Amino acid sequence: MSSSSNIDPEIAANAAEFVELRRRIHAHPEIGFEEVETSHLVAQCLRKWGYEVTEGLGKTGVVGQLRVGGGSRRLGIRADMDALPIQEATGLPYASRFPGKMHACGHDGHTAILLAAAHQLAKRRSFNGTLNVIFQPAEEGLGGAVSMMNDGLFERFPCDAAFALHNAPGVPVGKFIVRSGAMAASSDSFTITLNGKGAHGAMPHEGRDPVVAAASLVMALQTIMSRNVSSANSAVLSVGAIQAGTAHNVIPDSARILVTVRTLDREVQALIEKRLRAIVEAQAAGFEVEATIEHRAVSRVLVNTPGETAFARAVIADFVGEDNILSPEPSASGSEDFAWMLEKVPGCYVAIGNGTGARGGCMVHNPGFDFNDEAIPVGASYWVRLAERFLV
């Protein structure tokens, strides 16, 4: 069953307007906490449609609130707005006009989807309660969700539940991915600095070599996954960089190792951090160097709560049919900082098909990626159906 026949007719009629808006955002990408023009555009649209608008939440975030009737239910729907520091290579007429910046993850599409839904919900006003549309900055590893929450997001705009979506390249438009429990991985960044003593490369015995210590440590860290984490748990530890030295014949004073860790279980996340710290300490002592560790929790495990996931699934099933709902097994991969919001309020994060092949099949974070505009009315219709069913 295709979703096209069930797309809200008014959303379908206005689709071209929001495709144009999406392409306008795509051509003018702004990376995390720099989304000034994008936020202004969002706020301008929401005000025109009758929302009470708050700007500057979490630096460049925007919240639009619309109250209809006297209902006590309160709903949050979130979209991300930031681009990535990537040079676009699509060659499209609406390609990025800003060198080194592009919407390589589809946040332009997510913003357009929520704006299309917000427009229709404001026009029809066929719900009873409070709708909060949340446009978040800096999702790409810079902590935009936490920044908005630190500015009082859920205290100023209470939500009984919060929902979000992301495009899924390689999945046909009209299909959804829905899963209760872990939906996206945690993301932890560790910067390990090893401080030794520099020396001439011909006289290594006069120094304490941090490069050799770093080489040993990289291999030792791999034993966490093979010897400490159960094979039943999905987790990844990857070393992204080793930074040390400037010359062939000089042993440097220090070396840095950059590590990323992804898991789908909070206990496994804690175990990996504990073992990483222990191994770093032991290796440093063995090589007579000093070690420091900087840890940044980029994102927690994104956990969809059972009741809200069942609710979202029911809405989607009525929309596109059960046959168009996919529930693949979770695997440690991408992270999503909507996870922080779901630690504060219950909710559900789903993925919607971005298409296959040349039209929508390119993976995100790729210079050739482009959001598939055919998914805009699909996603917007989902949000309208969900909001009108939740706010009764």
N, C-alpha and C positions, 0 to 999 in steps of 0.2 A: 504493500500500500504506500503510495506517495503522499508526502505531506502537502504537496502543492495545492491540491484541491481543498485542503483544510486551512490554508493560510487566511488570516483575517482579511476580508475583502477590502476594507479601507486601508489596511497596511499595504496590501498589494497595489492598490491604486496610488499610494504615495511613495512607493518603493524607490522610484527614480530620484526623488528629492534626497533621500537618505543615502543612496549610492553616491550622489554628487557630494554630499557632505562628507562621507567616508573618504572619498578621493581627495577632497580638499585637505582633510586632516593628514592623509597619507603623504601629500606633497609638501606638507609643512611639519615634519616630525620634530618632537621635542623630547629629550631624554629626561630621566628621573629628576623631579623637583625643578625642572625648567619648563613645565607645561603651562606657561603663562597664556599664550594665545589659544591653546586648546581649551583650557579652563574657561577663558573668557567666552569662547564660542559656545561651550556647553551651558554656561550660566545665562548667556543671552537667550538661547533657545528656551530654556526652562522658564525664565521670567515671562517670556512672550506667551507661553502656554498656561500661565497662572500658578506656577510653583512658587513657594517661599524659598529663596535661594540663599545659601551660605557659602561664601567663597573663602579661600585661604585656610581651610581646615587641613592640617598636616602639610602646611606650606602652600601647596598648589591644588589641594583637593576641593571638590565641590559636592555639596549635598542639596538636592531639591526635595522639598517636602510638600505633599498634597494631601489635605484632609477632606474627606467626603463623608457626609452623614455623621452620626454620633457613635459609630462603632469603636470599640476599645482595642481592636486588633491592630498591630503595628508590624509592617513588613519592610525589610531592607533588600534592595537589589543592587548589586555592585558591578561596575565595569572598570577596567584599568585603562589608562590613557597614555602611558609613556612609550617612547620608541627606544631603539637600541643604538649603540655606537658602532654601526656597521655601514659600509659603503654600499649603496644599492646598485644592483646590476640587472634590473628587470628590463630596462629600456622602455618602460611604459610611458604614455603621454603625461600621466600624473605622478611620475616617479619623484622621489625626494629632491627638493631644490636645495637642500642643505648638505654639503659634502660631509661624509662620515657619519651621517645619521639616517636611519630609516625605520619604518614600521615593519620589522622583520618577524613579529610575533602575532600580528593581527589585532593589536589593541585598538587600532583605528576602527576595525570592524566591530569589536566589542562595544566601543563607545557609540558607534552609529546604531547598533542594535538596540541599546538601552534608550537612546534618544528617540528612536522610532516608536518604541513601546511607550515611553513617557508621553509622547505626543498623543498617541491613540488613547491612553488611559485618561489623560486630562480632557480630551475632547469628548469621550463617552461618559466618563465619571460613573461607571456602573459598578462601583464597589462601595463598601461601607467600613471606613477605618482610616488609618494613616499610612501613606506610601512614602518611603524614603528611597530616593534613587541616589546612589553613592558612586561618584566618579573619583576613582583613586589614582593618585600619582605614584610614580616610582615603585612599580611592582617588581621590576627586573633587578632584584637583589639589593635594593637600596632602602628597603624598610618603609615603604609608603603606607602600608596598612597599620603598622605600629605607630607611625607618625600621626595618622588620623586619629587613632585610638588614644594616643597621649594628649591630643587636643580635645578629648572628650566626645568622640564620635557617638558612642552608644549611651553616654549620659545625656547628651544634648538631643540625640535622636534615637530614643529607645526602640529596639526591634525585638519582637517575639521570635523572629527567625530571620536569617539572612541567606540569600542565594546568589550564585554567580555562575558564569559559564566561560568556556574557552573553546576556540576552534580546534578541530582535529584533522590535520592534513591526512589524506589517504582514505578517509571515511566519506562515503557518498553524502552529498547534501540531502538533508531530510532524515538522516539517521542520528541517533543520540547515544552517548555512552553514559550509563548511570551505574553507580556502584555504592553500596552502603559500606561504611568503614573507611579504611585508608584509600584515598583517591590520588594523592600526590605525595611525593617523598619529602622528607625533611631535607634541609640543606645547611650544612655547617662548614665554615671556612676556617682553616687553621694555618697560621703563618708561624713557622718554626724557625727561629734564628739560632744558629750555632756560632758562638764566639770562641775562637782559639787564639793562636799566636802566629802571625805571619813569619815567613822565612824565605830564604833563597831556595828555588826549586832544586838546586844541586846539593843543598844541605838541609833536608827535611827534618833531620833529628834535632835541629835547633828550634823548631816550632811545634805547634800543636795543630795539626792539619784539620780544618773544619770541612774540607772537601771530601776527604776519605770518610770522615764521620757521617757526612750527609749521604754519601753513596751507600754506606752500610745501613743507615737509618731508613732510607727509601725501601730497601729490601725487607728490613725487619718489620716495617709497618704493614707489609702485605700479609704477614702471618696473622694479623687480627682477623681478616676475613676467612682465612683458611683454617685457623685453629681456635678461634674464640667465638665466632658467630656460627650458629647452627646453619646447616645447609637448607633447613626449612625456612629460614628468614632471608628475605631479599634485601641486600645492602651492597653499597659500592664505596670503596675508598680509592681515590685517584690522586696521584701527585701530578699537578699541572705544571710546575716549574721548579727548577733548581737554579739558584742565582748565586754565583760566586766568582771572584777573580776577574782579572783583566789581561793577564799575560801568560805566555807559555811557561815561563821559568820563575814565576812568583807564587808562593803559597800565600793565599789571602788570610786576612785576620778573621773573616766571618763568611758564613754561607746561609742562605735562606731557602726554605722548602715550603712551597705553597700546596696545600692539601684541601681537597673537597671530599665531604662524606655525605652520602645519601642513604636514607633508610625509610622503611614503612612501619616502623614500630618504635615507640618512644623508649621502651626499655633497651632495645638494641642500640638506639641512638646514644643512650647514657653509657652502655657497656663499651661502645667503640671509643668514646671520648676518654673513659677511664683507662682503657688499655693503651690508647695513643699516648697519654701523658706518662704512663708508667714506662713504656718502651723508650720514649724520648729521654726520660731521666736516666734510665739504665745505659742507653747507648752513649749519651753525653759523658757519663762517668767513665765508661770504658775507654773512651778516646781522649779523656782529660780536656774536654771542652765544656763551656757553659751553655746551657740552653734556656731560651725563653719561648713561651707559646702565647700567641695572640689568637683568641677564639672569637669568632663572630657567628652567632646563630642567625643565619639568613632567613630560614623558615622552619617552622615545625612540621610534623607530619600533618597533612590535611585529612581530617577525619569527618566524613559525612555522617551526621546523626541519623539513627534508624527511622524515626518518625518522619522527619523532614525529607529523607530520601524516598520513603514510601509515597509521601505526598507528591513530590516532584515526578516520580515515576508514573503515578496515576494520571497526572496532568499530561505528561508526554504520551502515555499510552492512548489517551482519549484523542490526542492531537494527531499522532502519526501511526498509531497502532503498535502493538507489542512486537511485531516482527521487525520493527525499525529501531528497537532498543537493544543495544549491545551491552554486555556485562563481562568484559574480559577479565582475566585474573590480574591482580595488581602486580606491578614490578617496579623496582626502585629506579627512578629516572628523573623526570622533571619535577621541580618544586614550584610552589605557588604560595605567595604570602597571604592569600585569603585564609590560609590555615590559622593565622593569628586571630582573625575575626571569629573563626569557628571555635576558638578556645574561649571566647567571650559569650557567644550566643549560638544556639543550635542552627543548623542549616545544611545546605546541600550544594555542591559544586558539580556541574555536569559538563560534558564536552559535546559539541555539535559538529556534524560533518562539514568539512571545508571542501570536499570534492576529491576526485582522483585524477591521475594522469597529469597532463599539462595544466588543467584547470583545477587547481587546489591541492595537488598532490605533493608539492614541494614542502619539505620540512621547515618548521619555524627556525629562527635564528640563522637563516641562510640568505645570502645576498640576492637570491632569485625568488624569495617568497613574496606572495601577494595574497591578501585575504580575498576570498571568493564572494563577490557581491550577491550571488544567489542565496547565500546563507542569511542575509540581513532580514528579509521578511519571515524566514523560518524562526530565527532566534527571537525576533520581536513578537511574533504571534505566541511563542512559548511564554514570554514574560507577561504578556497581556492575560493569557489564560490562567497562568499561575497567580497573578495578583488578584484577579477577579474571583478566583476560587478561594484564595487565602483570606481575603478581606471581605468577610460576609457578616 
